[in-house]
Amino acid sequence: MGKLSRHTLVFGALVAASLGALPTVANAETALTSQEQVFVSYLQAHGELLTERDQQSAAIDVGKADCSAIAAGVTREQLVENLPGGATEREEAVLFLDAATAPGSLCG
């Protein structure tokens, strides 16, 4: 799955589930929305190897969960610091947050 961490995916899903906002995985035949494309392109430009549609969908779900958490009042610092995986996991979480909050992306 490239650099995309399973811990990141699980953490995003847990946050979304705790907020009651778990997005569904997009249908594999469905084209990415412009916001989703900005998100995926940002991640790819920063080294994430999201070549398969299911990988992109999983990453998008994590990004949407981050957006839901932010909208519910969870700070970026809380999202990053509560990860169990150490510095590497935190760096990856920051990348996903940056991608989700980039202009024209998921949280926009």
LOMI-542738 format. One record per atom (N, C-alpha, C): residue in one letter; z, x negated, y negated; atom name; residue number from 1. Coordinates in steps of 0.001 Angstrom, whole numbers. Each point is the difference from the previous one (the first is absolute). Example, Ala and Ser with C-alpha at 12.3 -4.5 7.8 and 13.67 -1.06 7.14 Angstrom:
BEGIN
+------+---------+---------+---------+------+------+
! resn !       w !       u !       v ! name ! resi !
+------+---------+---------+---------+------+------+
!    A !    7800 !  -13190 !    5690 !    N !    1 !
!    A !       0 !     890 !   -1190 !   CA !    1 !
!    A !       0 !    -900 !   -1200 !    C !    1 !
!    S !    -720 !     350 !   -1050 !    N !    2 !
!    S !      60 !    -820 !   -1190 !   CA !    2 !
!    S !     730 !     770 !   -1090 !    C !    2 !
+------+---------+---------+---------+------+------+
//
This chain:
BEGIN
+------+---------+---------+---------+------+------+
! resn !       w !       u !       v ! name ! resi !
+------+---------+---------+---------+------+------+
!    M !       0 !    -836 !    1192 !    N !    1 !
!    M !       0 !     836 !   -1192 !   CA !    1 !
!    M !       0 !    -868 !   -1237 !    C !    1 !
!    G !    -480 !   -1228 !     117 !    N !    2 !
!    G !      21 !    -881 !   -1151 !   CA !    2 !
!    G !    1422 !    -343 !    -369 !    C !    2 !
!    K !     269 !    -152 !   -1281 !    N !    3 !
!    K !    1340 !    -306 !    -453 !   CA !    3 !
!    K !     863 !    1248 !    -114 !    C !    3 !
!    L !    -586 !    1166 !     168 !    N !    4 !
!    L !     741 !    1248 !    -131 !   CA !    4 !
!    L !    1112 !      42 !    1032 !    C !    4 !
!    S !    1224 !      93 !    -450 !    N !    5 !
!    S !    1151 !     -40 !     882 !   CA !    5 !
!    S !     359 !    1371 !     539 !    C !    5 !
!    R !     369 !      39 !    1271 !    N !    6 !
!    R !     461 !    1257 !     583 !   CA !    6 !
!    R !    1288 !     448 !    -673 !    C !    6 !
!    H !     839 !    -964 !    -415 !    N !    7 !
!    H !    1229 !     369 !    -698 !   CA !    7 !
!    H !    -313 !     738 !   -1294 !    C !    7 !
!    T !   -1006 !    -447 !    -703 !    N !    8 !
!    T !    -398 !     657 !   -1243 !   CA !    8 !
!    T !    -454 !    1420 !     280 !    C !    8 !
!    L !    -813 !     183 !    1031 !    N !    9 !
!    L !    -473 !    1337 !     340 !   CA !    9 !
!    L !    1160 !     904 !     388 !    C !    9 !
!    V !     912 !    -517 !     819 !    N !   10 !
!    V !    1137 !     800 !     440 !   CA !   10 !
!    V !     902 !     338 !   -1176 !    C !   10 !
!    F !     274 !    -984 !    -857 !    N !   11 !
!    F !     863 !     248 !   -1144 !   CA !   11 !
!    F !    -596 !    1065 !    -912 !    C !   11 !
!    G !   -1289 !    -104 !    -272 !    N !   12 !
!    G !    -657 !    1001 !    -843 !   CA !   12 !
!    G !      76 !    1379 !     605 !    C !   12 !
!    A !    -206 !      81 !    1305 !    N !   13 !
!    A !      75 !    1297 !     675 !   CA !   13 !
!    A !    1412 !     547 !     -22 !    C !   13 !
!    L !     996 !    -858 !     172 !    N !   14 !
!    L !    1389 !     456 !     -47 !   CA !   14 !
!    L !     375 !     506 !   -1385 !    C !   14 !
!    V !    -433 !    -708 !   -1034 !    N !   15 !
!    V !     267 !     450 !   -1366 !   CA !   15 !
!    V !    -649 !    1351 !    -237 !    C !   15 !
!    A !   -1244 !     138 !     404 !    N !   16 !
!    A !    -702 !    1267 !    -195 !   CA !   16 !
!    A !     677 !    1129 !     771 !    C !   16 !
!    A !     381 !    -279 !    1234 !    N !   17 !
!    A !     645 !    1032 !     805 !   CA !   17 !
!    A !    1335 !     408 !    -608 !    C !   17 !
!    S !     738 !    -972 !    -529 !    N !   18 !
!    S !    1293 !     329 !    -600 !   CA !   18 !
!    S !    -169 !     811 !   -1278 !    C !   18 !
!    L !   -1155 !    -125 !    -622 !    N !   19 !
!    L !    -275 !     768 !   -1207 !   CA !   19 !
!    L !    -748 !    1288 !     318 !    C !   19 !
!    G !    -318 !     207 !    1267 !    N !   20 !
!    G !    -732 !    1191 !     409 !   CA !   20 !
!    G !   -1437 !     -10 !    -456 !    C !   20 !
!    A !    -571 !   -1190 !    -164 !    N !   21 !
!    A !   -1359 !     -90 !    -546 !   CA !   21 !
!    A !    -889 !    -883 !     847 !    C !   21 !
!    L !     151 !      39 !    1322 !    N !   22 !
!    L !    -801 !    -849 !     857 !   CA !   22 !
!    L !   -1447 !     459 !     -15 !    C !   22 !
!    P !    -897 !    -820 !    -541 !    N !   23 !
!    P !   -1410 !     387 !     -22 !   CA !   23 !
!    P !    -585 !     -62 !    1406 !    C !   23 !
!    T !   -1020 !     783 !     235 !    N !   24 !
!    T !    -666 !     -44 !    1290 !   CA !   24 !
!    T !   -1070 !   -1069 !     -30 !    C !   24 !
!    V !    -288 !    -566 !    1146 !    N !   25 !
!    V !   -1047 !   -1014 !      93 !   CA !   25 !
!    V !   -1335 !     695 !    -207 !    C !   25 !
!    A !    -811 !    -569 !    -858 !    N !   26 !
!    A !   -1294 !     601 !    -333 !   CA !   26 !
!    A !    -929 !     -31 !    1210 !    C !   26 !
!    N !    -856 !     973 !      77 !    N !   27 !
!    N !    -999 !      75 !    1047 !   CA !   27 !
!    N !    -904 !   -1230 !     -94 !    C !   27 !
!    A !    -309 !    -600 !    1137 !    N !   28 !
!    A !    -781 !   -1235 !       8 !   CA !   28 !
!    A !   -1381 !     165 !    -613 !    C !   28 !
!    E !    -570 !    1221 !      50 !    N !   29 !
!    E !   -1329 !     201 !    -570 !   CA !   29 !
!    E !      38 !     285 !   -1503 !    C !   29 !
!    T !    1157 !     239 !    -543 !    N !   30 !
!    T !     121 !     332 !   -1411 !   CA !   30 !
!    T !    -135 !   -1260 !    -852 !    C !   30 !
!    A !    -836 !      78 !   -1011 !    N !   31 !
!    A !    -169 !   -1130 !    -905 !   CA !   31 !
!    A !    1259 !    -170 !    -849 !    C !   31 !
!    L !     231 !   -1218 !    -425 !    N !   32 !
!    L !    1147 !    -269 !    -860 !   CA !   32 !
!    L !    -225 !     623 !   -1369 !    C !   32 !
!    T !    1070 !     530 !    -576 !    N !   33 !
!    T !     -83 !     467 !   -1376 !   CA !   33 !
!    T !     -95 !   -1231 !    -900 !    C !   33 !
!    S !    -321 !     210 !   -1250 !    N !   34 !
!    S !    -108 !   -1145 !    -914 !   CA !   34 !
!    S !    1347 !    -713 !    -131 !    C !   34 !
!    Q !    1105 !     757 !     -38 !    N !   35 !
!    Q !    1325 !    -624 !     -89 !   CA !   35 !
!    Q !     317 !    -804 !    1260 !    C !   35 !
!    E !    -342 !     546 !    1152 !    N !   36 !
!    E !     230 !    -718 !    1253 !   CA !   36 !
!    E !    -846 !   -1269 !      55 !    C !   36 !
!    Q !   -1229 !      80 !    -489 !    N !   37 !
!    Q !    -878 !   -1168 !       4 !   CA !   37 !
!    Q !     541 !   -1094 !    -904 !    C !   37 !
!    V !     531 !     368 !   -1168 !    N !   38 !
!    V !     616 !    -991 !    -892 !   CA !   38 !
!    V !    1159 !    -682 !     717 !    C !   38 !
!    F !     831 !     790 !     670 !    N !   39 !
!    F !    1156 !    -521 !     733 !   CA !   39 !
!    F !    -434 !    -980 !    1090 !    C !   39 !
!    V !    -922 !     430 !     850 !    N !   40 !
!    V !    -469 !    -841 !    1103 !   CA !   40 !
!    V !    -685 !   -1253 !    -539 !    C !   40 !
!    S !    -817 !     136 !   -1018 !    N !   41 !
!    S !    -688 !   -1155 !    -580 !   CA !   41 !
!    S !     988 !   -1006 !    -565 !    C !   41 !
!    Y !    1060 !     487 !    -653 !    N !   42 !
!    Y !    1034 !    -877 !    -548 !   CA !   42 !
!    Y !     638 !    -799 !    1132 !    C !   42 !
!    L !     364 !     688 !    1083 !    N !   43 !
!    L !     627 !    -694 !    1131 !   CA !   43 !
!    L !    -952 !   -1020 !     615 !    C !   43 !
!    Q !   -1258 !     390 !     167 !    N !   44 !
!    Q !    -979 !    -915 !     581 !   CA !   44 !
!    Q !    -216 !   -1219 !    -894 !    C !   44 !
!    A !      -7 !     202 !   -1285 !    N !   45 !
!    A !    -183 !   -1106 !    -939 !   CA !   45 !
!    A !    1176 !    -981 !      42 !    C !   45 !
!    H !    1144 !     472 !     504 !    N !   46 !
!    H !    1193 !    -841 !      86 !   CA !   46 !
!    H !     307 !    -414 !    1431 !    C !   46 !
!    G !   -1010 !      44 !     869 !    N !   47 !
!    G !     136 !    -577 !    1328 !   CA !   47 !
!    G !     305 !     937 !    1149 !    C !   47 !
!    E !     179 !    1275 !    -249 !    N !   48 !
!    E !     235 !     929 !    1104 !   CA !   48 !
!    E !   -1321 !     281 !     699 !    C !   48 !
!    L !     -20 !    -118 !    1308 !    N !   49 !
!    L !   -1216 !     189 !     771 !   CA !   49 !
!    L !     -46 !    1427 !     533 !    C !   49 !
!    L !    -356 !     913 !    -851 !    N !   50 !
!    L !     -52 !    1417 !     357 !   CA !   50 !
!    L !   -1439 !     386 !     269 !    C !   50 !
!    T !    -531 !    -484 !    1119 !    N !   51 !
!    T !   -1409 !     216 !     294 !   CA !   51 !
!    T !    -262 !    1307 !     734 !    C !   51 !
!    E !     972 !     497 !     740 !    N !   52 !
!    E !    -179 !    1238 !     754 !   CA !   52 !
!    E !     591 !    1173 !    -761 !    C !   52 !
!    R !    -606 !    1158 !     190 !    N !   53 !
!    R !     413 !    1205 !    -730 !   CA !   53 !
!    R !    1446 !     385 !     320 !    C !   53 !
!    D !     447 !    -184 !    1257 !    N !   54 !
!    D !    1375 !     364 !     337 !   CA !   54 !
!    D !     995 !    -933 !    -697 !    C !   54 !
!    Q !    -367 !   -1260 !    -191 !    N !   55 !
!    Q !     851 !    -919 !    -749 !   CA !   55 !
!    Q !      74 !     415 !   -1466 !    C !   55 !
!    Q !   -1141 !     383 !    -553 !    N !   56 !
!    Q !     -25 !     457 !   -1388 !   CA !   56 !
!    Q !     839 !    1263 !    -159 !    C !   56 !
!    S !    -119 !     924 !     939 !    N !   57 !
!    S !     764 !    1251 !     -61 !   CA !   57 !
!    S !    1494 !    -267 !      73 !    C !   57 !
!    A !     400 !    -915 !     884 !    N !   58 !
!    A !    1418 !    -339 !     118 !   CA !   58 !
!    A !     514 !    -626 !   -1293 !    C !   58 !
!    A !    -791 !    -902 !    -581 !    N !   59 !
!    A !     396 !    -628 !   -1259 !   CA !   59 !
!    A !      80 !    1032 !   -1119 !    C !   59 !
!    I !    -959 !     907 !     -45 !    N !   60 !
!    I !     -12 !    1050 !   -1022 !   CA !   60 !
!    I !    1247 !     878 !     136 !    C !   60 !
!    D !     377 !     318 !    1225 !    N !   61 !
!    D !    1216 !     793 !     219 !   CA !   61 !
!    D !    1229 !    -708 !    -545 !    C !   61 !
!    V !      66 !   -1321 !     200 !    N !   62 !
!    V !    1119 !    -774 !    -543 !   CA !   62 !
!    V !     -32 !      43 !   -1528 !    C !   62 !
!    G !   -1179 !    -185 !    -585 !    N !   63 !
!    G !    -128 !      55 !   -1458 !   CA !   63 !
!    G !     392 !    1351 !    -556 !    C !   63 !
!    K !    -413 !    1072 !     667 !    N !   64 !
!    K !     366 !    1349 !    -448 !   CA !   64 !
!    K !    1497 !     232 !     133 !    C !   64 !
!    A !     593 !    -546 !    1056 !    N !   65 !
!    A !    1452 !     109 !     169 !   CA !   65 !
!    A !     723 !    -730 !   -1127 !    C !   65 !
!    D !    -528 !   -1166 !    -381 !    N !   66 !
!    D !     574 !    -732 !   -1132 !   CA !   66 !
!    D !     -97 !     831 !   -1277 !    C !   66 !
!    C !   -1150 !     632 !    -222 !    N !   67 !
!    C !    -173 !     848 !   -1187 !   CA !   67 !
!    C !     991 !    1157 !       8 !    C !   67 !
!    S !     180 !     625 !    1160 !    N !   68 !
!    S !     950 !    1105 !     117 !   CA !   68 !
!    S !    1417 !    -462 !    -277 !    C !   68 !
!    A !     347 !   -1172 !     508 !    N !   69 !
!    A !    1337 !    -543 !    -233 !   CA !   69 !
!    A !     218 !    -292 !   -1480 !    C !   69 !
!    I !    -991 !    -594 !    -634 !    N !   70 !
!    I !     104 !    -301 !   -1436 !   CA !   70 !
!    I !     137 !    1289 !    -801 !    C !   70 !
!    A !    -789 !    1012 !     350 !    N !   71 !
!    A !      66 !    1287 !    -689 !   CA !   71 !
!    A !    1370 !     669 !     193 !    C !   71 !
!    A !     651 !    -306 !    1120 !    N !   72 !
!    A !    1312 !     580 !     284 !   CA !   72 !
!    A !    1140 !    -798 !    -627 !    C !   72 !
!    G !    -355 !   -1084 !    -697 !    N !   73 !
!    G !    1020 !    -764 !    -708 !   CA !   73 !
!    G !     446 !   -1287 !     669 !    C !   73 !
!    V !    -605 !    -355 !    1111 !    N !   74 !
!    V !     316 !   -1272 !     649 !   CA !   74 !
!    V !    -681 !   -1104 !    -801 !    C !   74 !
!    T !     735 !   -1044 !    -330 !    N !   75 !
!    T !    -580 !   -1086 !    -788 !   CA !   75 !
!    T !    -802 !    -945 !     889 !    C !   75 !
!    R !    -892 !    -739 !    -632 !    N !   76 !
!    R !    -773 !   -1006 !     725 !   CA !   76 !
!    R !     940 !    -991 !     684 !    C !   76 !
!    E !    1052 !    -387 !    -699 !    N !   77 !
!    E !     952 !    -957 !     551 !   CA !   77 !
!    E !     666 !     556 !    1254 !    C !   77 !
!    Q !     365 !    1273 !     -22 !    N !   78 !
!    Q !     604 !     619 !    1179 !   CA !   78 !
!    Q !    -972 !      21 !    1170 !    C !   78 !
!    L !   -1256 !     308 !    -273 !    N !   79 !
!    L !    -998 !      24 !    1064 !   CA !   79 !
!    L !    -185 !   -1374 !     628 !    C !   79 !
!    V !      80 !   -1023 !    -803 !    N !   80 !
!    V !    -229 !   -1356 !     481 !   CA !   80 !
!    V !    1247 !    -595 !     648 !    C !   80 !
!    E !    1140 !     177 !    -605 !    N !   81 !
!    E !    1214 !    -648 !     470 !   CA !   81 !
!    E !     575 !     604 !    1274 !    C !   81 !
!    N !    -353 !    1211 !     349 !    N !   82 !
!    N !     563 !     640 !    1189 !   CA !   82 !
!    N !    -754 !    -333 !    1278 !    C !   82 !
!    L !    -920 !    -921 !     -56 !    N !   83 !
!    L !    -775 !    -366 !    1183 !   CA !   83 !
!    L !     758 !   -1015 !     848 !    C !   83 !
!    P !     -48 !     161 !    1313 !    N !   84 !
!    P !     742 !    -898 !     882 !   CA !   84 !
!    P !    -708 !   -1324 !     300 !    C !   84 !
!    G !   -1264 !    -154 !    -390 !    N !   85 !
!    G !    -798 !   -1130 !     457 !   CA !   85 !
!    G !      69 !   -1272 !    -811 !    C !   85 !
!    G !     829 !    -101 !    -979 !    N !   86 !
!    G !     114 !   -1230 !    -771 !   CA !   86 !
!    G !   -1052 !    -126 !   -1085 !    C !   86 !
!    A !    -183 !   -1230 !    -477 !    N !   87 !
!    A !    -863 !    -272 !   -1154 !   CA !   87 !
!    A !   -1456 !     384 !     246 !    C !   87 !
!    T !    -512 !    -250 !    1185 !    N !   88 !
!    T !   -1391 !     334 !     289 !   CA !   88 !
!    T !    -211 !    1499 !     -84 !    C !   88 !
!    E !     923 !     734 !     553 !    N !   89 !
!    E !     -82 !    1465 !     -41 !   CA !   89 !
!    E !      81 !     502 !   -1443 !    C !   89 !
!    R !     840 !    -614 !    -795 !    N !   90 !
!    R !     129 !     404 !   -1402 !   CA !   90 !
!    R !   -1289 !    -276 !    -772 !    C !   90 !
!    E !    -607 !   -1153 !     241 !    N !   91 !
!    E !   -1256 !    -335 !    -672 !   CA !   91 !
!    E !   -1078 !    1023 !     343 !    C !   91 !
!    E !     -48 !     402 !    1253 !    N !   92 !
!    E !    -976 !     987 !     433 !   CA !   92 !
!    E !     282 !    1364 !    -644 !    C !   92 !
!    A !    1273 !     356 !     -99 !    N !   93 !
!    A !     363 !    1273 !    -626 !   CA !   93 !
!    A !    -397 !       4 !   -1469 !    C !   93 !
!    V !     203 !   -1121 !    -680 !    N !   94 !
!    V !    -393 !    -111 !   -1406 !   CA !   94 !
!    V !   -1510 !     151 !    -130 !    C !   94 !
!    L !    -747 !    -615 !     916 !    N !   95 !
!    L !   -1458 !     123 !     -28 !   CA !   95 !
!    L !    -416 !    1466 !     141 !    C !   95 !
!    F !     605 !     719 !     942 !    N !   96 !
!    F !    -339 !    1406 !     193 !   CA !   96 !
!    F !     380 !     830 !   -1223 !    C !   96 !
!    L !    1147 !    -295 !    -590 !    N !   97 !
!    L !     399 !     718 !   -1215 !   CA !   97 !
!    L !    -955 !    -296 !   -1143 !    C !   97 !
!    D !    -376 !   -1257 !    -152 !    N !   98 !
!    D !    -958 !    -366 !   -1052 !   CA !   98 !
!    D !   -1329 !     706 !     214 !    C !   98 !
!    A !    -444 !      59 !    1253 !    N !   99 !
!    A !   -1270 !     671 !     311 !   CA !   99 !
!    A !      97 !    1496 !    -271 !    C !   99 !
!    A !    1106 !     616 !     367 !    N !  100 !
!    A !     170 !    1436 !    -185 !   CA !  100 !
!    A !     113 !     383 !   -1473 !    C !  100 !
!    T !     561 !    -889 !    -803 !    N !  101 !
!    T !     204 !     322 !   -1416 !   CA !  101 !
!    T !   -1053 !    -605 !    -913 !    C !  101 !
!    A !    -998 !    -665 !     575 !    N !  102 !
!    A !   -1093 !    -553 !    -809 !   CA !  102 !
!    A !    -756 !    1135 !    -698 !    C !  102 !
!    P !    -572 !    -271 !   -1173 !    N !  103 !
!    P !    -767 !    1042 !    -701 !   CA !  103 !
!    P !   -1082 !     599 !     903 !    C !  103 !
!    G !      -9 !    1327 !      82 !    N !  104 !
!    G !    -998 !     705 !     802 !   CA !  104 !
!    G !     355 !     108 !    1464 !    C !  104 !
!    S !    1163 !    -514 !     389 !    N !  105 !
!    S !     386 !       4 !    1405 !   CA !  105 !
!    S !     845 !    1232 !     341 !    C !  105 !
!    L !     690 !     -53 !    1117 !    N !  106 !
!    L !     677 !    1138 !     596 !   CA !  106 !
!    L !    1039 !     687 !    -897 !    C !  106 !
!    C !     771 !    -788 !    -731 !    N !  107 !
!    C !    1060 !     589 !    -839 !   CA !  107 !
!    C !    -522 !     433 !   -1367 !    C !  107 !
!    G !   -1267 !    -250 !    -247 !    N !  108 !
!    G !    -574 !     269 !   -1313 !   CA !  108 !
!    G !    -348 !    1397 !    -173 !    C !  108 !
+------+---------+---------+---------+------+------+
//
